[in-house]
Amino acid sequence: MNWTQILGITAGLLTALSMLPQLIKTLKEKKAEDVSLKMLVVLLLGITLWIAYGFVREDFPIIVTNSFSFFLNITMIYLRKKYKHGDPATEKT
Amino acid sequence: MNWTQILGITAGLLTALSMLPQLIKTLKEKKAEDVSLKMLVVLLLGITLWIAYGFVREDFPIIVTNSFSFFLNITMIYLRKKYKHGDPATEKT
């Protein structure tokens, strides 16, 4: 692996990992009403096209890191749907 | 511009625009307490490295679209700081 690939993978890991705090925050607070579902869906589409672009350009860092982003994003969409109106079990009465 | 570049720019525009609904939602509701600041900062760092990677690879779509993402992300960080605890002017009493 050369320095260019290391730079690309670091960049991709950071943009992928940027989803993680939101994911953890949502898991912890069991609410995500302020998180835009539209954002997550547009992002998923963009990530999918980046993976396609990576294959066309034979760009290893783009393919690998966006596949990871894809996985995190799908998870976040699931949580957003689950906790849209907060978790009824932890709701303040 | 060839098809590969169009694919890359479309991918980049979508991942950049994925920030827009969150930005509009925050502007409209004047609250962003569920939006993770850590996420925004990690993302900004990742975007910066993507721009560097784009220059090294001489990859035009990566440079252009990530520069746009950079601008949107900076704006979102500003709004997140401004509306962290909701806008006092619209606070329910």
N, CA and C atoms of all chains as a GROMACS GRO file, in nm:
protein
  558
    1MET      N    1   0.084  -0.120   0.000
    1MET     CA    2   0.000   0.000   0.000
    1MET      C    3   0.088   0.126   0.000
    2ASN      N    4   0.063   0.219  -0.091
    2ASN     CA    5   0.144   0.340  -0.098
    2ASN      C    6   0.080   0.456  -0.019
    3TRP      N    7   0.152   0.567  -0.012
    3TRP     CA    8   0.105   0.680   0.068
    3TRP      C    9  -0.027   0.738   0.017
    4THR      N   10  -0.044   0.737  -0.114
    4THR     CA   11  -0.170   0.788  -0.171
    4THR      C   12  -0.288   0.705  -0.121
    5GLN      N   13  -0.270   0.574  -0.120
    5GLN     CA   14  -0.378   0.487  -0.073
    5GLN      C   15  -0.405   0.507   0.076
    6ILE      N   16  -0.297   0.526   0.152
    6ILE     CA   17  -0.314   0.549   0.297
    6ILE      C   18  -0.392   0.679   0.320
    7LEU      N   19  -0.358   0.784   0.241
    7LEU     CA   20  -0.431   0.911   0.251
    7LEU      C   21  -0.579   0.891   0.219
    8GLY      N   22  -0.607   0.820   0.110
    8GLY     CA   23  -0.746   0.796   0.069
    8GLY      C   24  -0.824   0.716   0.171
    9ILE      N   25  -0.759   0.613   0.226
    9ILE     CA   26  -0.828   0.528   0.324
    9ILE      C   27  -0.853   0.605   0.453
   10THR      N   28  -0.756   0.688   0.494
   10THR     CA   29  -0.776   0.770   0.614
   10THR      C   30  -0.893   0.867   0.592
   11ALA      N   31  -0.893   0.933   0.476
   11ALA     CA   32  -1.003   1.024   0.443
   11ALA      C   33  -1.136   0.951   0.448
   12GLY      N   34  -1.141   0.834   0.384
   12GLY     CA   35  -1.265   0.757   0.377
   12GLY      C   36  -1.309   0.704   0.513
   13LEU      N   37  -1.209   0.664   0.594
   13LEU     CA   38  -1.244   0.614   0.728
   13LEU      C   39  -1.305   0.726   0.810
   14LEU      N   40  -1.249   0.846   0.801
   14LEU     CA   41  -1.301   0.960   0.878
   14LEU      C   42  -1.443   0.996   0.835
   15THR      N   43  -1.466   1.005   0.703
   15THR     CA   44  -1.602   1.040   0.659
   15THR      C   45  -1.699   0.928   0.694
   16ALA      N   46  -1.651   0.802   0.692
   16ALA     CA   47  -1.738   0.691   0.733
   16ALA      C   48  -1.764   0.699   0.883
   17LEU      N   49  -1.656   0.715   0.961
   17LEU     CA   50  -1.668   0.717   1.107
   17LEU      C   51  -1.748   0.837   1.156
   18SER      N   52  -1.759   0.940   1.073
   18SER     CA   53  -1.838   1.057   1.112
   18SER      C   54  -1.983   1.018   1.141
   19MET      N   55  -2.025   0.903   1.089
   19MET     CA   56  -2.161   0.855   1.118
   19MET      C   57  -2.171   0.793   1.256
   20LEU      N   58  -2.057   0.748   1.308
   20LEU     CA   59  -2.057   0.668   1.430
   20LEU      C   60  -2.109   0.741   1.554
   21PRO      N   61  -2.062   0.866   1.581
   21PRO     CA   62  -2.114   0.936   1.700
   21PRO      C   63  -2.266   0.952   1.696
   22GLN      N   64  -2.319   0.984   1.575
   22GLN     CA   65  -2.464   0.999   1.562
   22GLN      C   66  -2.534   0.866   1.592
   23LEU      N   67  -2.474   0.759   1.544
   23LEU     CA   68  -2.527   0.624   1.564
   23LEU      C   69  -2.529   0.590   1.714
   24ILE      N   70  -2.417   0.617   1.781
   24ILE     CA   71  -2.405   0.587   1.924
   24ILE      C   72  -2.501   0.675   2.004
   25LYS      N   73  -2.507   0.804   1.967
   25LYS     CA   74  -2.596   0.899   2.034
   25LYS      C   75  -2.742   0.851   2.023
   26THR      N   76  -2.779   0.805   1.905
   26THR     CA   77  -2.916   0.758   1.882
   26THR      C   78  -2.943   0.631   1.962
   27LEU      N   79  -2.845   0.541   1.965
   27LEU     CA   80  -2.860   0.416   2.042
   27LEU      C   81  -2.877   0.446   2.190
   28LYS      N   82  -2.800   0.545   2.238
   28LYS     CA   83  -2.799   0.578   2.381
   28LYS      C   84  -2.927   0.648   2.422
   29GLU      N   85  -2.965   0.752   2.343
   29GLU     CA   86  -3.080   0.835   2.380
   29GLU      C   87  -3.212   0.777   2.331
   30LYS      N   88  -3.201   0.677   2.243
   30LYS     CA   89  -3.320   0.613   2.184
   30LYS      C   90  -3.418   0.716   2.127
   31LYS      N   91  -3.363   0.824   2.072
   31LYS     CA   92  -3.447   0.917   1.998
   31LYS      C   93  -3.365   0.978   1.883
   32ALA      N   94  -3.433   1.007   1.773
   32ALA     CA   95  -3.363   1.057   1.655
   32ALA      C   96  -3.454   1.147   1.575
   33GLU      N   97  -3.546   1.215   1.642
   33GLU     CA   98  -3.643   1.295   1.568
   33GLU      C   99  -3.579   1.413   1.495
   34ASP      N  100  -3.464   1.463   1.548
   34ASP     CA  101  -3.397   1.575   1.482
   34ASP      C  102  -3.305   1.531   1.369
   35VAL      N  103  -3.291   1.396   1.352
   35VAL     CA  104  -3.205   1.347   1.245
   35VAL      C  105  -3.287   1.333   1.117
   36SER      N  106  -3.241   1.398   1.011
   36SER     CA  107  -3.318   1.399   0.887
   36SER      C  108  -3.308   1.266   0.811
   37LEU      N  109  -3.423   1.202   0.789
   37LEU     CA  110  -3.425   1.076   0.713
   37LEU      C  111  -3.390   1.102   0.567
   38LYS      N  112  -3.436   1.216   0.514
   38LYS     CA  113  -3.404   1.253   0.376
   38LYS      C  114  -3.252   1.256   0.358
   39MET      N  115  -3.182   1.315   0.456
   39MET     CA  116  -3.037   1.322   0.450
   39MET      C  117  -2.977   1.182   0.436
   40LEU      N  118  -3.027   1.089   0.518
   40LEU     CA  119  -2.971   0.954   0.519
   40LEU      C  120  -2.993   0.883   0.386
   41VAL      N  121  -3.110   0.906   0.325
   41VAL     CA  122  -3.142   0.838   0.199
   41VAL      C  123  -3.058   0.896   0.084
   42VAL      N  124  -3.047   1.030   0.078
   42VAL     CA  125  -2.964   1.093  -0.024
   42VAL      C  126  -2.818   1.047  -0.009
   43LEU      N  127  -2.774   1.039   0.116
   43LEU     CA  128  -2.637   0.996   0.144
   43LEU      C  129  -2.615   0.853   0.095
   44LEU      N  130  -2.711   0.766   0.121
   44LEU     CA  131  -2.699   0.626   0.079
   44LEU      C  132  -2.686   0.616  -0.074
   45LEU      N  133  -2.764   0.696  -0.145
   45LEU     CA  134  -2.758   0.697  -0.291
   45LEU      C  135  -2.620   0.747  -0.336
   46GLY      N  136  -2.571   0.853  -0.274
   46GLY     CA  137  -2.440   0.908  -0.307
   46GLY      C  138  -2.329   0.806  -0.282
   47ILE      N  139  -2.336   0.738  -0.168
   47ILE     CA  140  -2.235   0.638  -0.133
   47ILE      C  141  -2.235   0.525  -0.237
   48THR      N  142  -2.354   0.484  -0.280
   48THR     CA  143  -2.365   0.379  -0.381
   48THR      C  144  -2.296   0.420  -0.511
   49LEU      N  145  -2.318   0.546  -0.552
   49LEU     CA  146  -2.254   0.596  -0.674
   49LEU      C  147  -2.102   0.608  -0.657
   50TRP      N  148  -2.058   0.645  -0.536
   50TRP     CA  149  -1.913   0.652  -0.511
   50TRP      C  150  -1.850   0.514  -0.528
   51ILE      N  151  -1.918   0.410  -0.481
   51ILE     CA  152  -1.865   0.274  -0.496
   51ILE      C  153  -1.853   0.240  -0.645
   52ALA      N  154  -1.958   0.276  -0.724
   52ALA     CA  155  -1.954   0.253  -0.868
   52ALA      C  156  -1.836   0.330  -0.930
   53TYR      N  157  -1.821   0.456  -0.889
   53TYR     CA  158  -1.710   0.540  -0.939
   53TYR      C  159  -1.575   0.477  -0.905
   54GLY      N  160  -1.565   0.423  -0.785
   54GLY     CA  161  -1.442   0.357  -0.740
   54GLY      C  162  -1.406   0.239  -0.829
   55PHE      N  163  -1.509   0.164  -0.869
   55PHE     CA  164  -1.484   0.050  -0.956
   55PHE      C  165  -1.439   0.096  -1.094
   56VAL      N  166  -1.505   0.199  -1.149
   56VAL     CA  167  -1.467   0.251  -1.280
   56VAL      C  168  -1.324   0.304  -1.279
   57ARG      N  169  -1.289   0.376  -1.172
   57ARG     CA  170  -1.155   0.435  -1.162
   57ARG      C  171  -1.053   0.336  -1.106
   58GLU      N  172  -1.100   0.216  -1.070
   58GLU     CA  173  -1.016   0.116  -1.003
   58GLU      C  174  -0.944   0.180  -0.885
   59ASP      N  175  -1.025   0.250  -0.804
   59ASP     CA  176  -0.971   0.324  -0.690
   59ASP      C  177  -1.006   0.250  -0.562
   60PHE      N  178  -0.907   0.173  -0.514
   60PHE     CA  179  -0.925   0.087  -0.398
   60PHE      C  180  -0.977   0.162  -0.273
   61PRO      N  181  -0.914   0.275  -0.232
   61PRO     CA  182  -0.964   0.345  -0.111
   61PRO      C  183  -1.111   0.387  -0.122
   62ILE      N  184  -1.152   0.432  -0.240
   62ILE     CA  185  -1.291   0.475  -0.256
   62ILE      C  186  -1.387   0.357  -0.237
   63ILE      N  187  -1.353   0.243  -0.298
   63ILE     CA  188  -1.440   0.126  -0.289
   63ILE      C  189  -1.453   0.077  -0.144
   64VAL      N  190  -1.339   0.056  -0.080
   64VAL     CA  191  -1.339  -0.002   0.056
   64VAL      C  192  -1.408   0.088   0.157
   65THR      N  193  -1.370   0.220   0.158
   65THR     CA  194  -1.424   0.307   0.263
   65THR      C  195  -1.572   0.336   0.241
   66ASN      N  196  -1.615   0.346   0.114
   66ASN     CA  197  -1.756   0.372   0.090
   66ASN      C  198  -1.844   0.250   0.118
   67SER      N  199  -1.786   0.131   0.105
   67SER     CA  200  -1.860   0.011   0.142
   67SER      C  201  -1.886   0.012   0.294
   68PHE      N  202  -1.787   0.056   0.369
   68PHE     CA  203  -1.802   0.068   0.514
   68PHE      C  204  -1.908   0.174   0.546
   69SER      N  205  -1.902   0.288   0.477
   69SER     CA  206  -2.002   0.393   0.496
   69SER      C  207  -2.142   0.341   0.467
   70PHE      N  208  -2.152   0.261   0.361
   70PHE     CA  209  -2.280   0.204   0.321
   70PHE      C  210  -2.341   0.125   0.436
   71PHE      N  211  -2.260   0.041   0.495
   71PHE     CA  212  -2.304  -0.041   0.608
   71PHE      C  213  -2.351   0.045   0.727
   72LEU      N  214  -2.271   0.146   0.763
   72LEU     CA  215  -2.307   0.234   0.876
   72LEU      C  216  -2.435   0.311   0.845
   73ASN      N  217  -2.448   0.354   0.720
   73ASN     CA  218  -2.563   0.434   0.682
   73ASN      C  219  -2.694   0.353   0.687
   74ILE      N  220  -2.686   0.230   0.640
   74ILE     CA  221  -2.803   0.142   0.645
   74ILE      C  222  -2.846   0.122   0.792
   75THR      N  223  -2.747   0.104   0.879
   75THR     CA  224  -2.776   0.086   1.022
   75THR      C  225  -2.844   0.210   1.079
   76MET      N  226  -2.793   0.329   1.041
   76MET     CA  227  -2.848   0.454   1.090
   76MET      C  228  -2.993   0.473   1.041
   77ILE      N  229  -3.020   0.435   0.916
   77ILE     CA  230  -3.156   0.446   0.863
   77ILE      C  231  -3.251   0.358   0.944
   78TYR      N  232  -3.204   0.238   0.977
   78TYR     CA  233  -3.284   0.147   1.058
   78TYR      C  234  -3.316   0.210   1.195
   79LEU      N  235  -3.213   0.268   1.259
   79LEU     CA  236  -3.232   0.330   1.392
   79LEU      C  237  -3.324   0.451   1.383
   80ARG      N  238  -3.308   0.530   1.276
   80ARG     CA  239  -3.390   0.650   1.258
   80ARG      C  240  -3.538   0.612   1.248
   81LYS      N  241  -3.563   0.499   1.178
   81LYS     CA  242  -3.702   0.454   1.164
   81LYS      C  243  -3.754   0.400   1.297
   82LYS      N  244  -3.665   0.332   1.368
   82LYS     CA  245  -3.704   0.270   1.496
   82LYS      C  246  -3.733   0.375   1.604
   83TYR      N  247  -3.649   0.480   1.609
   83TYR     CA  248  -3.658   0.577   1.718
   83TYR      C  249  -3.712   0.712   1.672
   84LYS      N  250  -3.789   0.711   1.564
   84LYS     CA  251  -3.837   0.838   1.509
   84LYS      C  252  -3.906   0.924   1.614
   85HIS      N  253  -3.995   0.862   1.690
   85HIS     CA  254  -4.070   0.938   1.789
   85HIS      C  255  -4.023   0.907   1.931
   86GLY      N  256  -3.898   0.862   1.943
   86GLY     CA  257  -3.847   0.826   2.073
   86GLY      C  258  -3.892   0.686   2.111
   87ASP      N  259  -3.820   0.625   2.201
   87ASP     CA  260  -3.853   0.491   2.247
   87ASP      C  261  -3.966   0.500   2.350
   88PRO      N  262  -4.082   0.439   2.325
   88PRO     CA  263  -4.195   0.448   2.418
   88PRO      C  264  -4.157   0.400   2.559
   89ALA      N  265  -4.064   0.304   2.566
   89ALA     CA  266  -4.026   0.246   2.696
   89ALA      C  267  -3.954   0.346   2.786
   90THR      N  268  -3.885   0.443   2.723
   90THR     CA  269  -3.809   0.538   2.803
   90THR      C  270  -3.872   0.677   2.802
   91GLU      N  271  -3.988   0.688   2.744
   91GLU     CA  272  -4.058   0.816   2.732
   91GLU      C  273  -4.087   0.876   2.871
   92LYS      N  274  -4.066   1.007   2.883
   92LYS     CA  275  -4.100   1.074   3.008
   92LYS      C  276  -4.253   1.083   3.017
   93THR      N  277  -4.307   1.060   3.136
   93THR     CA  278  -4.454   1.065   3.150
   93THR      C  279  -4.497   1.191   3.223
   94MET      N  280  -1.611   1.675  -2.061
   94MET     CA  281  -1.631   1.590  -1.941
   94MET      C  282  -1.678   1.450  -1.984
   95ASN      N  283  -1.613   1.346  -1.936
   95ASN     CA  284  -1.653   1.211  -1.975
   95ASN      C  285  -1.751   1.148  -1.873
   96TRP      N  286  -1.798   1.029  -1.904
   96TRP     CA  287  -1.899   0.964  -1.821
   96TRP      C  288  -1.848   0.932  -1.680
   97THR      N  289  -1.722   0.899  -1.672
   97THR     CA  290  -1.664   0.868  -1.540
   97THR      C  291  -1.670   0.992  -1.450
   98GLN      N  292  -1.637   1.107  -1.510
   98GLN     CA  293  -1.641   1.230  -1.431
   98GLN      C  294  -1.784   1.266  -1.390
   99ILE      N  295  -1.878   1.242  -1.483
   99ILE     CA  296  -2.019   1.271  -1.451
   99ILE      C  297  -2.066   1.181  -1.336
  100LEU      N  298  -2.025   1.054  -1.340
  100LEU     CA  299  -2.059   0.961  -1.232
  100LEU      C  300  -2.002   1.011  -1.098
  101GLY      N  301  -1.875   1.049  -1.101
  101GLY     CA  302  -1.809   1.096  -0.979
  101GLY      C  303  -1.872   1.223  -0.924
  102ILE      N  304  -1.904   1.314  -1.015
  102ILE     CA  305  -1.962   1.441  -0.970
  102ILE      C  306  -2.104   1.420  -0.916
  103THR      N  307  -2.180   1.331  -0.980
  103THR     CA  308  -2.314   1.299  -0.928
  103THR      C  309  -2.303   1.237  -0.789
  104ALA      N  310  -2.213   1.142  -0.775
  104ALA     CA  311  -2.191   1.078  -0.644
  104ALA      C  312  -2.156   1.184  -0.540
  105GLY      N  313  -2.062   1.272  -0.575
  105GLY     CA  314  -2.015   1.374  -0.483
  105GLY      C  315  -2.122   1.477  -0.450
  106LEU      N  316  -2.203   1.510  -0.550
  106LEU     CA  317  -2.311   1.607  -0.526
  106LEU      C  318  -2.412   1.548  -0.428
  107LEU      N  319  -2.444   1.419  -0.446
  107LEU     CA  320  -2.541   1.356  -0.356
  107LEU      C  321  -2.490   1.348  -0.213
  108THR      N  322  -2.364   1.306  -0.196
  108THR     CA  323  -2.312   1.299  -0.058
  108THR      C  324  -2.300   1.439   0.002
  109ALA      N  325  -2.271   1.538  -0.083
  109ALA     CA  326  -2.266   1.676  -0.034
  109ALA      C  327  -2.408   1.723   0.002
  110LEU      N  328  -2.502   1.702  -0.092
  110LEU     CA  329  -2.639   1.750  -0.072
  110LEU      C  330  -2.707   1.678   0.044
  111SER      N  331  -2.655   1.562   0.082
  111SER     CA  332  -2.714   1.489   0.195
  111SER      C  333  -2.709   1.574   0.322
  112MET      N  334  -2.622   1.674   0.323
  112MET     CA  335  -2.616   1.763   0.439
  112MET      C  336  -2.729   1.865   0.437
  113LEU      N  337  -2.782   1.891   0.317
  113LEU     CA  338  -2.875   2.002   0.298
  113LEU      C  339  -3.007   1.988   0.378
  114PRO      N  340  -3.073   1.869   0.373
  114PRO     CA  341  -3.199   1.857   0.450
  114PRO      C  342  -3.178   1.883   0.599
  115GLN      N  343  -3.063   1.835   0.653
  115GLN     CA  344  -3.034   1.857   0.794
  115GLN      C  345  -3.017   2.007   0.820
  116LEU      N  346  -2.949   2.071   0.728
  116LEU     CA  347  -2.924   2.214   0.738
  116LEU      C  348  -3.056   2.292   0.736
  117ILE      N  349  -3.144   2.259   0.642
  117ILE     CA  350  -3.273   2.327   0.630
  117ILE      C  351  -3.360   2.299   0.752
  118LYS      N  352  -3.361   2.171   0.795
  118LYS     CA  353  -3.438   2.131   0.914
  118LYS      C  354  -3.392   2.211   1.036
  119THR      N  355  -3.261   2.227   1.050
  119THR     CA  356  -3.207   2.301   1.164
  119THR      C  357  -3.244   2.449   1.155
  120LEU      N  358  -3.235   2.505   1.034
  120LEU     CA  359  -3.272   2.645   1.014
  120LEU      C  360  -3.419   2.669   1.047
  121LYS      N  361  -3.503   2.571   1.007
  121LYS     CA  362  -3.647   2.585   1.024
  121LYS      C  363  -3.686   2.569   1.171
  122GLU      N  364  -3.636   2.462   1.233
  122GLU     CA  365  -3.679   2.431   1.371
  122GLU      C  366  -3.596   2.505   1.475
  123LYS      N  367  -3.486   2.566   1.430
  123LYS     CA  368  -3.396   2.638   1.519
  123LYS      C  369  -3.356   2.555   1.640
  124LYS      N  370  -3.341   2.424   1.618
  124LYS     CA  371  -3.283   2.339   1.724
  124LYS      C  372  -3.206   2.226   1.658
  125ALA      N  373  -3.097   2.186   1.727
  125ALA     CA  374  -3.011   2.084   1.668
  125ALA      C  375  -2.946   2.001   1.777
  126GLU      N  376  -3.017   1.988   1.890
  126GLU     CA  377  -2.952   1.920   2.002
  126GLU      C  378  -2.926   1.772   1.975
  127ASP      N  379  -3.006   1.710   1.883
  127ASP     CA  380  -2.985   1.569   1.852
  127ASP      C  381  -2.878   1.548   1.744
  128VAL      N  382  -2.828   1.659   1.689
  128VAL     CA  383  -2.724   1.648   1.586
  128VAL      C  384  -2.588   1.645   1.655
  129SER      N  385  -2.510   1.542   1.624
  129SER     CA  386  -2.382   1.523   1.692
  129SER      C  387  -2.275   1.617   1.637
  130LEU      N  388  -2.220   1.701   1.727
  130LEU     CA  389  -2.113   1.792   1.686
  130LEU      C  390  -1.987   1.714   1.652
  131LYS      N  391  -1.962   1.606   1.728
  131LYS     CA  392  -1.846   1.521   1.704
  131LYS      C  393  -1.849   1.470   1.559
  132MET      N  394  -1.969   1.429   1.516
  132MET     CA  395  -1.985   1.379   1.380
  132MET      C  396  -1.942   1.484   1.278
  133LEU      N  397  -1.987   1.608   1.301
  133LEU     CA  398  -1.958   1.716   1.206
  133LEU      C  399  -1.808   1.745   1.198
  134VAL      N  400  -1.742   1.739   1.313
  134VAL     CA  401  -1.599   1.770   1.316
  134VAL      C  402  -1.518   1.658   1.248
  135VAL      N  403  -1.552   1.532   1.279
  135VAL     CA  404  -1.483   1.419   1.215
  135VAL      C  405  -1.505   1.424   1.063
  136LEU      N  406  -1.627   1.458   1.024
  136LEU     CA  407  -1.661   1.468   0.882
  136LEU      C  408  -1.578   1.577   0.814
  137LEU      N  409  -1.564   1.690   0.882
  137LEU     CA  410  -1.487   1.802   0.824
  137LEU      C  411  -1.342   1.761   0.799
  138LEU      N  412  -1.287   1.686   0.896
  138LEU     CA  413  -1.149   1.637   0.883
  138LEU      C  414  -1.140   1.540   0.764
  139GLY      N  415  -1.237   1.449   0.755
  139GLY     CA  416  -1.239   1.353   0.644
  139GLY      C  417  -1.250   1.422   0.509
  140ILE      N  418  -1.339   1.521   0.501
  140ILE     CA  419  -1.358   1.595   0.376
  140ILE      C  420  -1.228   1.664   0.334
  141THR      N  421  -1.159   1.723   0.434
  141THR     CA  422  -1.031   1.790   0.406
  141THR      C  423  -0.931   1.691   0.346
  142LEU      N  424  -0.922   1.571   0.405
  142LEU     CA  425  -0.830   1.471   0.352
  142LEU      C  426  -0.872   1.422   0.213
  143TRP      N  427  -1.003   1.414   0.189
  143TRP     CA  428  -1.050   1.375   0.055
  143TRP      C  429  -1.003   1.477  -0.050
  144ILE      N  430  -1.009   1.606  -0.014
  144ILE     CA  431  -0.965   1.709  -0.107
  144ILE      C  432  -0.815   1.690  -0.138
  145ALA      N  433  -0.737   1.664  -0.033
  145ALA     CA  434  -0.594   1.638  -0.051
  145ALA      C  435  -0.573   1.515  -0.141
  146TYR      N  436  -0.649   1.409  -0.114
  146TYR     CA  437  -0.641   1.287  -0.196
  146TYR      C  438  -0.676   1.316  -0.341
  147GLY      N  439  -0.778   1.400  -0.362
  147GLY     CA  440  -0.819   1.438  -0.497
  147GLY      C  441  -0.706   1.508  -0.572
  148PHE      N  442  -0.632   1.593  -0.500
  148PHE     CA  443  -0.520   1.663  -0.564
  148PHE      C  444  -0.409   1.565  -0.601
  149VAL      N  445  -0.377   1.473  -0.508
  149VAL     CA  446  -0.271   1.376  -0.534
  149VAL      C  447  -0.309   1.288  -0.654
  150ARG      N  448  -0.434   1.243  -0.659
  150ARG     CA  449  -0.479   1.156  -0.768
  150ARG      C  450  -0.521   1.236  -0.893
  151GLU      N  451  -0.514   1.367  -0.883
  151GLU     CA  452  -0.563   1.456  -0.991
  151GLU      C  453  -0.703   1.415  -1.032
  152ASP      N  454  -0.787   1.399  -0.931
  152ASP     CA  455  -0.925   1.353  -0.952
  152ASP      C  456  -1.020   1.471  -0.935
  153PHE      N  457  -1.059   1.526  -1.048
  153PHE     CA  458  -1.141   1.647  -1.050
  153PHE      C  459  -1.273   1.632  -0.972
  154PRO      N  460  -1.354   1.525  -0.993
  154PRO     CA  461  -1.481   1.513  -0.919
  154PRO      C  462  -1.460   1.513  -0.767
  155ILE      N  463  -1.355   1.446  -0.720
  155ILE     CA  464  -1.330   1.440  -0.575
  155ILE      C  465  -1.302   1.580  -0.521
  156ILE      N  466  -1.218   1.656  -0.592
  156ILE     CA  467  -1.180   1.790  -0.544
  156ILE      C  468  -1.302   1.882  -0.540
  157VAL      N  469  -1.376   1.889  -0.651
  157VAL     CA  470  -1.487   1.984  -0.662
  157VAL      C  471  -1.599   1.952  -0.562
  158THR      N  472  -1.642   1.825  -0.558
  158THR     CA  473  -1.757   1.793  -0.475
  158THR      C  474  -1.723   1.800  -0.326
  159ASN      N  475  -1.599   1.764  -0.291
  159ASN     CA  476  -1.562   1.772  -0.150
  159ASN      C  477  -1.544   1.916  -0.104
  160SER      N  478  -1.507   2.003  -0.196
  160SER     CA  479  -1.498   2.145  -0.161
  160SER      C  480  -1.637   2.199  -0.128
  161PHE      N  481  -1.735   2.154  -0.204
  161PHE     CA  482  -1.874   2.193  -0.177
  161PHE      C  483  -1.920   2.136  -0.042
  162SER      N  484  -1.887   2.009  -0.017
  162SER     CA  485  -1.920   1.948   0.112
  162SER      C  486  -1.857   2.026   0.228
  163PHE      N  487  -1.734   2.069   0.205
  163PHE     CA  488  -1.661   2.143   0.307
  163PHE      C  489  -1.739   2.269   0.346
  164PHE      N  490  -1.786   2.340   0.246
  164PHE     CA  491  -1.862   2.463   0.269
  164PHE      C  492  -1.992   2.434   0.347
  165LEU      N  493  -2.066   2.330   0.304
  165LEU     CA  494  -2.192   2.295   0.372
  165LEU      C  495  -2.166   2.252   0.516
  166ASN      N  496  -2.058   2.178   0.535
  166ASN     CA  497  -2.027   2.125   0.667
  166ASN      C  498  -1.990   2.236   0.767
  167ILE      N  499  -1.913   2.331   0.719
  167ILE     CA  500  -1.876   2.447   0.801
  167ILE      C  501  -2.004   2.522   0.844
  168THR      N  502  -2.096   2.540   0.749
  168THR     CA  503  -2.222   2.608   0.778
  168THR      C  504  -2.301   2.531   0.885
  169MET      N  505  -2.304   2.398   0.871
  169MET     CA  506  -2.378   2.314   0.966
  169MET      C  507  -2.316   2.322   1.106
  170ILE      N  508  -2.184   2.326   1.112
  170ILE     CA  509  -2.117   2.337   1.243
  170ILE      C  510  -2.156   2.469   1.310
  171TYR      N  511  -2.161   2.576   1.230
  171TYR     CA  512  -2.202   2.706   1.283
  171TYR      C  513  -2.344   2.699   1.340
  172LEU      N  514  -2.436   2.638   1.262
  172LEU     CA  515  -2.576   2.628   1.307
  172LEU      C  516  -2.588   2.540   1.431
  173ARG      N  517  -2.511   2.431   1.432
  173ARG     CA  518  -2.515   2.339   1.547
  173ARG      C  519  -2.474   2.412   1.675
  174LYS      N  520  -2.374   2.499   1.661
  174LYS     CA  521  -2.327   2.575   1.778
  174LYS      C  522  -2.430   2.679   1.819
  175LYS      N  523  -2.492   2.740   1.717
  175LYS     CA  524  -2.590   2.846   1.741
  175LYS      C  525  -2.717   2.792   1.806
  176TYR      N  526  -2.763   2.675   1.760
  176TYR     CA  527  -2.893   2.622   1.803
  176TYR      C  528  -2.879   2.501   1.894
  177LYS      N  529  -2.766   2.489   1.962
  177LYS     CA  530  -2.741   2.371   2.044
  177LYS      C  531  -2.855   2.344   2.141
  178HIS      N  532  -2.896   2.448   2.210
  178HIS     CA  533  -3.000   2.430   2.312
  178HIS      C  534  -3.133   2.488   2.266
  179GLY      N  535  -3.149   2.500   2.134
  179GLY     CA  536  -3.271   2.557   2.080
  179GLY      C  537  -3.260   2.709   2.081
  180ASP      N  538  -3.341   2.772   2.000
  180ASP     CA  539  -3.342   2.918   1.992
  180ASP      C  540  -3.426   2.975   2.106
  181PRO      N  541  -3.366   3.054   2.196
  181PRO     CA  542  -3.441   3.107   2.311
  181PRO      C  543  -3.566   3.184   2.268
  182ALA      N  544  -3.560   3.248   2.150
  182ALA     CA  545  -3.672   3.330   2.103
  182ALA      C  546  -3.796   3.247   2.072
  183THR      N  547  -3.776   3.120   2.034
  183THR     CA  548  -3.891   3.037   1.996
  183THR      C  549  -3.920   2.929   2.101
  184GLU      N  550  -3.846   2.936   2.213
  184GLU     CA  551  -3.862   2.836   2.319
  184GLU      C  552  -4.006   2.835   2.373
  185LYS      N  553  -4.059   2.713   2.391
  185LYS     CA  554  -4.192   2.703   2.451
  185LYS      C  555  -4.182   2.743   2.598
  186THR      N  556  -4.283   2.816   2.647
  186THR     CA  557  -4.277   2.861   2.787
  186THR      C  558  -4.380   2.784   2.870
   0.00000   0.00000   0.00000
